[in-house]
Amino acid sequence: MVNFVLDKVGDADWDELVEAQFRSFSGEPYHDALFGFNTRENQIETKKRHIHELTESTSYLWLKIVDQDAGKIAGAAYWKIKPNYIPLNREELNITWLDSQEDREAANRLLMTVQDRKLANVKEAHIQLELLFVTPEYQRHGIGTRLLKWGCDLADHMALPIWIESSREGYRMYCSQGVEDVEYHVIEAGRFKTAYTLMRRSPNLQAALLN
Ligand SMILES: CC(C)(COP(=O)(O)OP(=O)(O)OC[C@H]1O[C@@H](n2cnc3c(N)ncnc32)[C@H](O)[C@@H]1OP(=O)(O)O)[C@@H](O)C(=O)NCCC(=O)NCCS
């Protein structure tokens, strides 16, 4: 039996984690728009962005699940914990990870549309599941669900809802943990065509009492 262990992401993990992230999201246009195509340069840029973002808040947290025997990261989740309601701001992005101006403009349209839908809906203290992925060789072993459950337990204890922008692939897993549809969107921006569901999970305070 494979020995999977949950742990915090540490300084030495970023190269492997980002490589795993790009492989997990391969062919997902939303990821291409947000992080660029899978090149060494974009992996380095993504690593810098992840590390930099952690300096913006003490309540951002990366978790990984490691295959202890192989010493490999099997999956990871990035949580943004926002225990008090502060209205979200529209963040302008300086897209440097796509080569052509056309792609940069298209990616910007896609990302701004996603952001606007979030701004219109998320008006409460909450936990945001920013990213969740499991590498192809480890999918369908319950790892995604374990990473998600960690956040659900935390959200129950903190009496906070969870908000998620779900890919098609993640949708069934989220439904199975009580995450519900808010809005479904199809976005076509240049070469980036994607569909996602904005989802929300209400906290279960009774579950927190029992745990
Ligand atoms: C979405 C994603 C995170 C799911 O990760 P995962 O580890 O495969 O998820 P789980 O194994 O917990 O659950 C997935 C399915 O495997 C099934 N499963 C879980 N353990 C299993 C096992 N031991 N044997 C067989 N199937 C199993 C689950 O029941 C679930 O089935 P369903 O889709 O029919 O409901 C992963 O597919 C992924 O990284 N995709 C690309 C990136 C992405 O879309 N991320 C989500 C962004 S919002």
The ligand as an SDF file (V2000), in Angstrom:
LIG
                    3D

 48 50  0  0  0  0  0  0  0  0999 V2000
   -9.4830   17.2080   -9.8950 C   0  0  0  0  0  0  0  0  0  0  0  0
   -8.3450   16.4590   -9.2360 C   0  0  0  0  0  0  0  0  0  0  0  0
   -7.6510   17.3770   -8.2230 C   0  0  0  0  0  0  0  0  0  0  0  0
   -8.9120   15.2350   -8.5100 C   0  0  0  0  0  0  0  0  0  0  0  0
   -7.8460   14.6050   -7.8000 O   0  0  0  0  0  0  0  0  0  0  0  0
   -7.9030   13.0400   -7.4450 P   0  0  0  0  0  0  0  0  0  0  0  0
   -6.8460   12.7870   -6.4590 O   0  0  0  0  0  0  0  0  0  0  0  0
   -7.9180   12.2230   -8.6790 O   0  0  0  0  0  0  0  0  0  0  0  0
   -9.3230   12.9870   -6.7310 O   0  0  0  0  0  0  0  0  0  0  0  0
   -9.9430   11.7370   -5.9480 P   0  0  0  0  0  0  0  0  0  0  0  0
   -9.1420   10.5070   -6.2070 O   0  0  0  0  0  0  0  0  0  0  0  0
  -10.1130   12.1440   -4.5420 O   0  0  0  0  0  0  0  0  0  0  0  0
  -11.3780   11.6390   -6.6190 O   0  0  0  0  0  0  0  0  0  0  0  0
  -11.5050   11.5280   -8.0240 C   0  0  0  0  0  0  0  0  0  0  0  0
  -12.3140   10.2980   -8.3870 C   0  0  0  0  0  0  0  0  0  0  0  0
  -11.5740    9.1370   -8.0550 O   0  0  0  0  0  0  0  0  0  0  0  0
  -12.3960    8.2630   -7.2740 C   0  0  0  0  0  0  0  0  0  0  0  0
  -11.5160    7.5230   -6.3720 N   0  0  0  0  0  0  0  0  0  0  0  0
  -11.0240    7.9340   -5.1880 C   0  0  0  0  0  0  0  0  0  0  0  0
  -10.2530    6.9630   -4.6550 N   0  0  0  0  0  0  0  0  0  0  0  0
  -10.2490    5.9340   -5.5360 C   0  0  0  0  0  0  0  0  0  0  0  0
   -9.6340    4.6630   -5.5680 C   0  0  0  0  0  0  0  0  0  0  0  0
   -8.8590    4.2520   -4.5680 N   0  0  0  0  0  0  0  0  0  0  0  0
   -9.8300    3.8930   -6.6510 N   0  0  0  0  0  0  0  0  0  0  0  0
  -10.6110    4.3040   -7.6680 C   0  0  0  0  0  0  0  0  0  0  0  0
  -11.2370    5.5030   -7.6980 N   0  0  0  0  0  0  0  0  0  0  0  0
  -11.0520    6.2900   -6.6520 C   0  0  0  0  0  0  0  0  0  0  0  0
  -13.3290    9.1930   -6.5590 C   0  0  0  0  0  0  0  0  0  0  0  0
  -14.4810    8.5330   -6.1070 O   0  0  0  0  0  0  0  0  0  0  0  0
  -13.6280   10.1810   -7.6480 C   0  0  0  0  0  0  0  0  0  0  0  0
  -14.5560    9.6160   -8.5320 O   0  0  0  0  0  0  0  0  0  0  0  0
  -15.6140   10.4600   -9.3780 P   0  0  0  0  0  0  0  0  0  0  0  0
  -14.8430   11.4920  -10.1690 O   0  0  0  0  0  0  0  0  0  0  0  0
  -16.2590    9.4490  -10.2350 O   0  0  0  0  0  0  0  0  0  0  0  0
  -16.5230   11.0820   -8.3650 O   0  0  0  0  0  0  0  0  0  0  0  0
   -7.3300   15.9430  -10.2930 C   0  0  0  0  0  0  0  0  0  0  0  0
   -8.0300   15.2130  -11.2640 O   0  0  0  0  0  0  0  0  0  0  0  0
   -6.5630   17.0490  -10.9730 C   0  0  0  0  0  0  0  0  0  0  0  0
   -5.5550   17.5290  -10.4480 O   0  0  0  0  0  0  0  0  0  0  0  0
   -7.0170   17.4850  -12.1730 N   0  0  0  0  0  0  0  0  0  0  0  0
   -6.3280   18.5150  -12.9390 C   0  0  0  0  0  0  0  0  0  0  0  0
   -6.3180   19.8520  -12.2240 C   0  0  0  0  0  0  0  0  0  0  0  0
   -7.7060   20.2900  -11.8040 C   0  0  0  0  0  0  0  0  0  0  0  0
   -8.6520   20.3080  -12.5830 O   0  0  0  0  0  0  0  0  0  0  0  0
   -7.8100   20.6790  -10.5140 N   0  0  0  0  0  0  0  0  0  0  0  0
   -9.0360   21.1800   -9.9340 C   0  0  0  0  0  0  0  0  0  0  0  0
   -9.0590   22.6460  -10.1210 C   0  0  0  0  0  0  0  0  0  0  0  0
  -10.5090   23.3880   -9.4880 S   0  0  0  0  0  0  0  0  0  0  0  0
  1  2  1  0
  2  3  1  0
  2  4  1  0
  2 36  1  0
  4  5  1  0
  5  6  1  0
  6  7  2  0
  6  8  1  0
  6  9  1  0
  9 10  1  0
 10 11  2  0
 10 12  1  0
 10 13  1  0
 13 14  1  0
 14 15  1  0
 15 16  1  0
 15 30  1  0
 16 17  1  0
 17 18  1  0
 17 28  1  0
 18 19  1  0
 18 27  1  0
 19 20  2  0
 20 21  1  0
 21 22  1  0
 21 27  2  0
 22 23  1  0
 22 24  2  0
 24 25  1  0
 25 26  2  0
 26 27  1  0
 28 29  1  0
 28 30  1  0
 30 31  1  0
 31 32  1  0
 32 33  2  0
 32 34  1  0
 32 35  1  0
 36 37  1  0
 36 38  1  0
 38 39  2  0
 38 40  1  0
 40 41  1  0
 41 42  1  0
 42 43  1  0
 43 44  2  0
 43 45  1  0
 45 46  1  0
 46 47  1  0
 47 48  1  0
M  END
$$$$
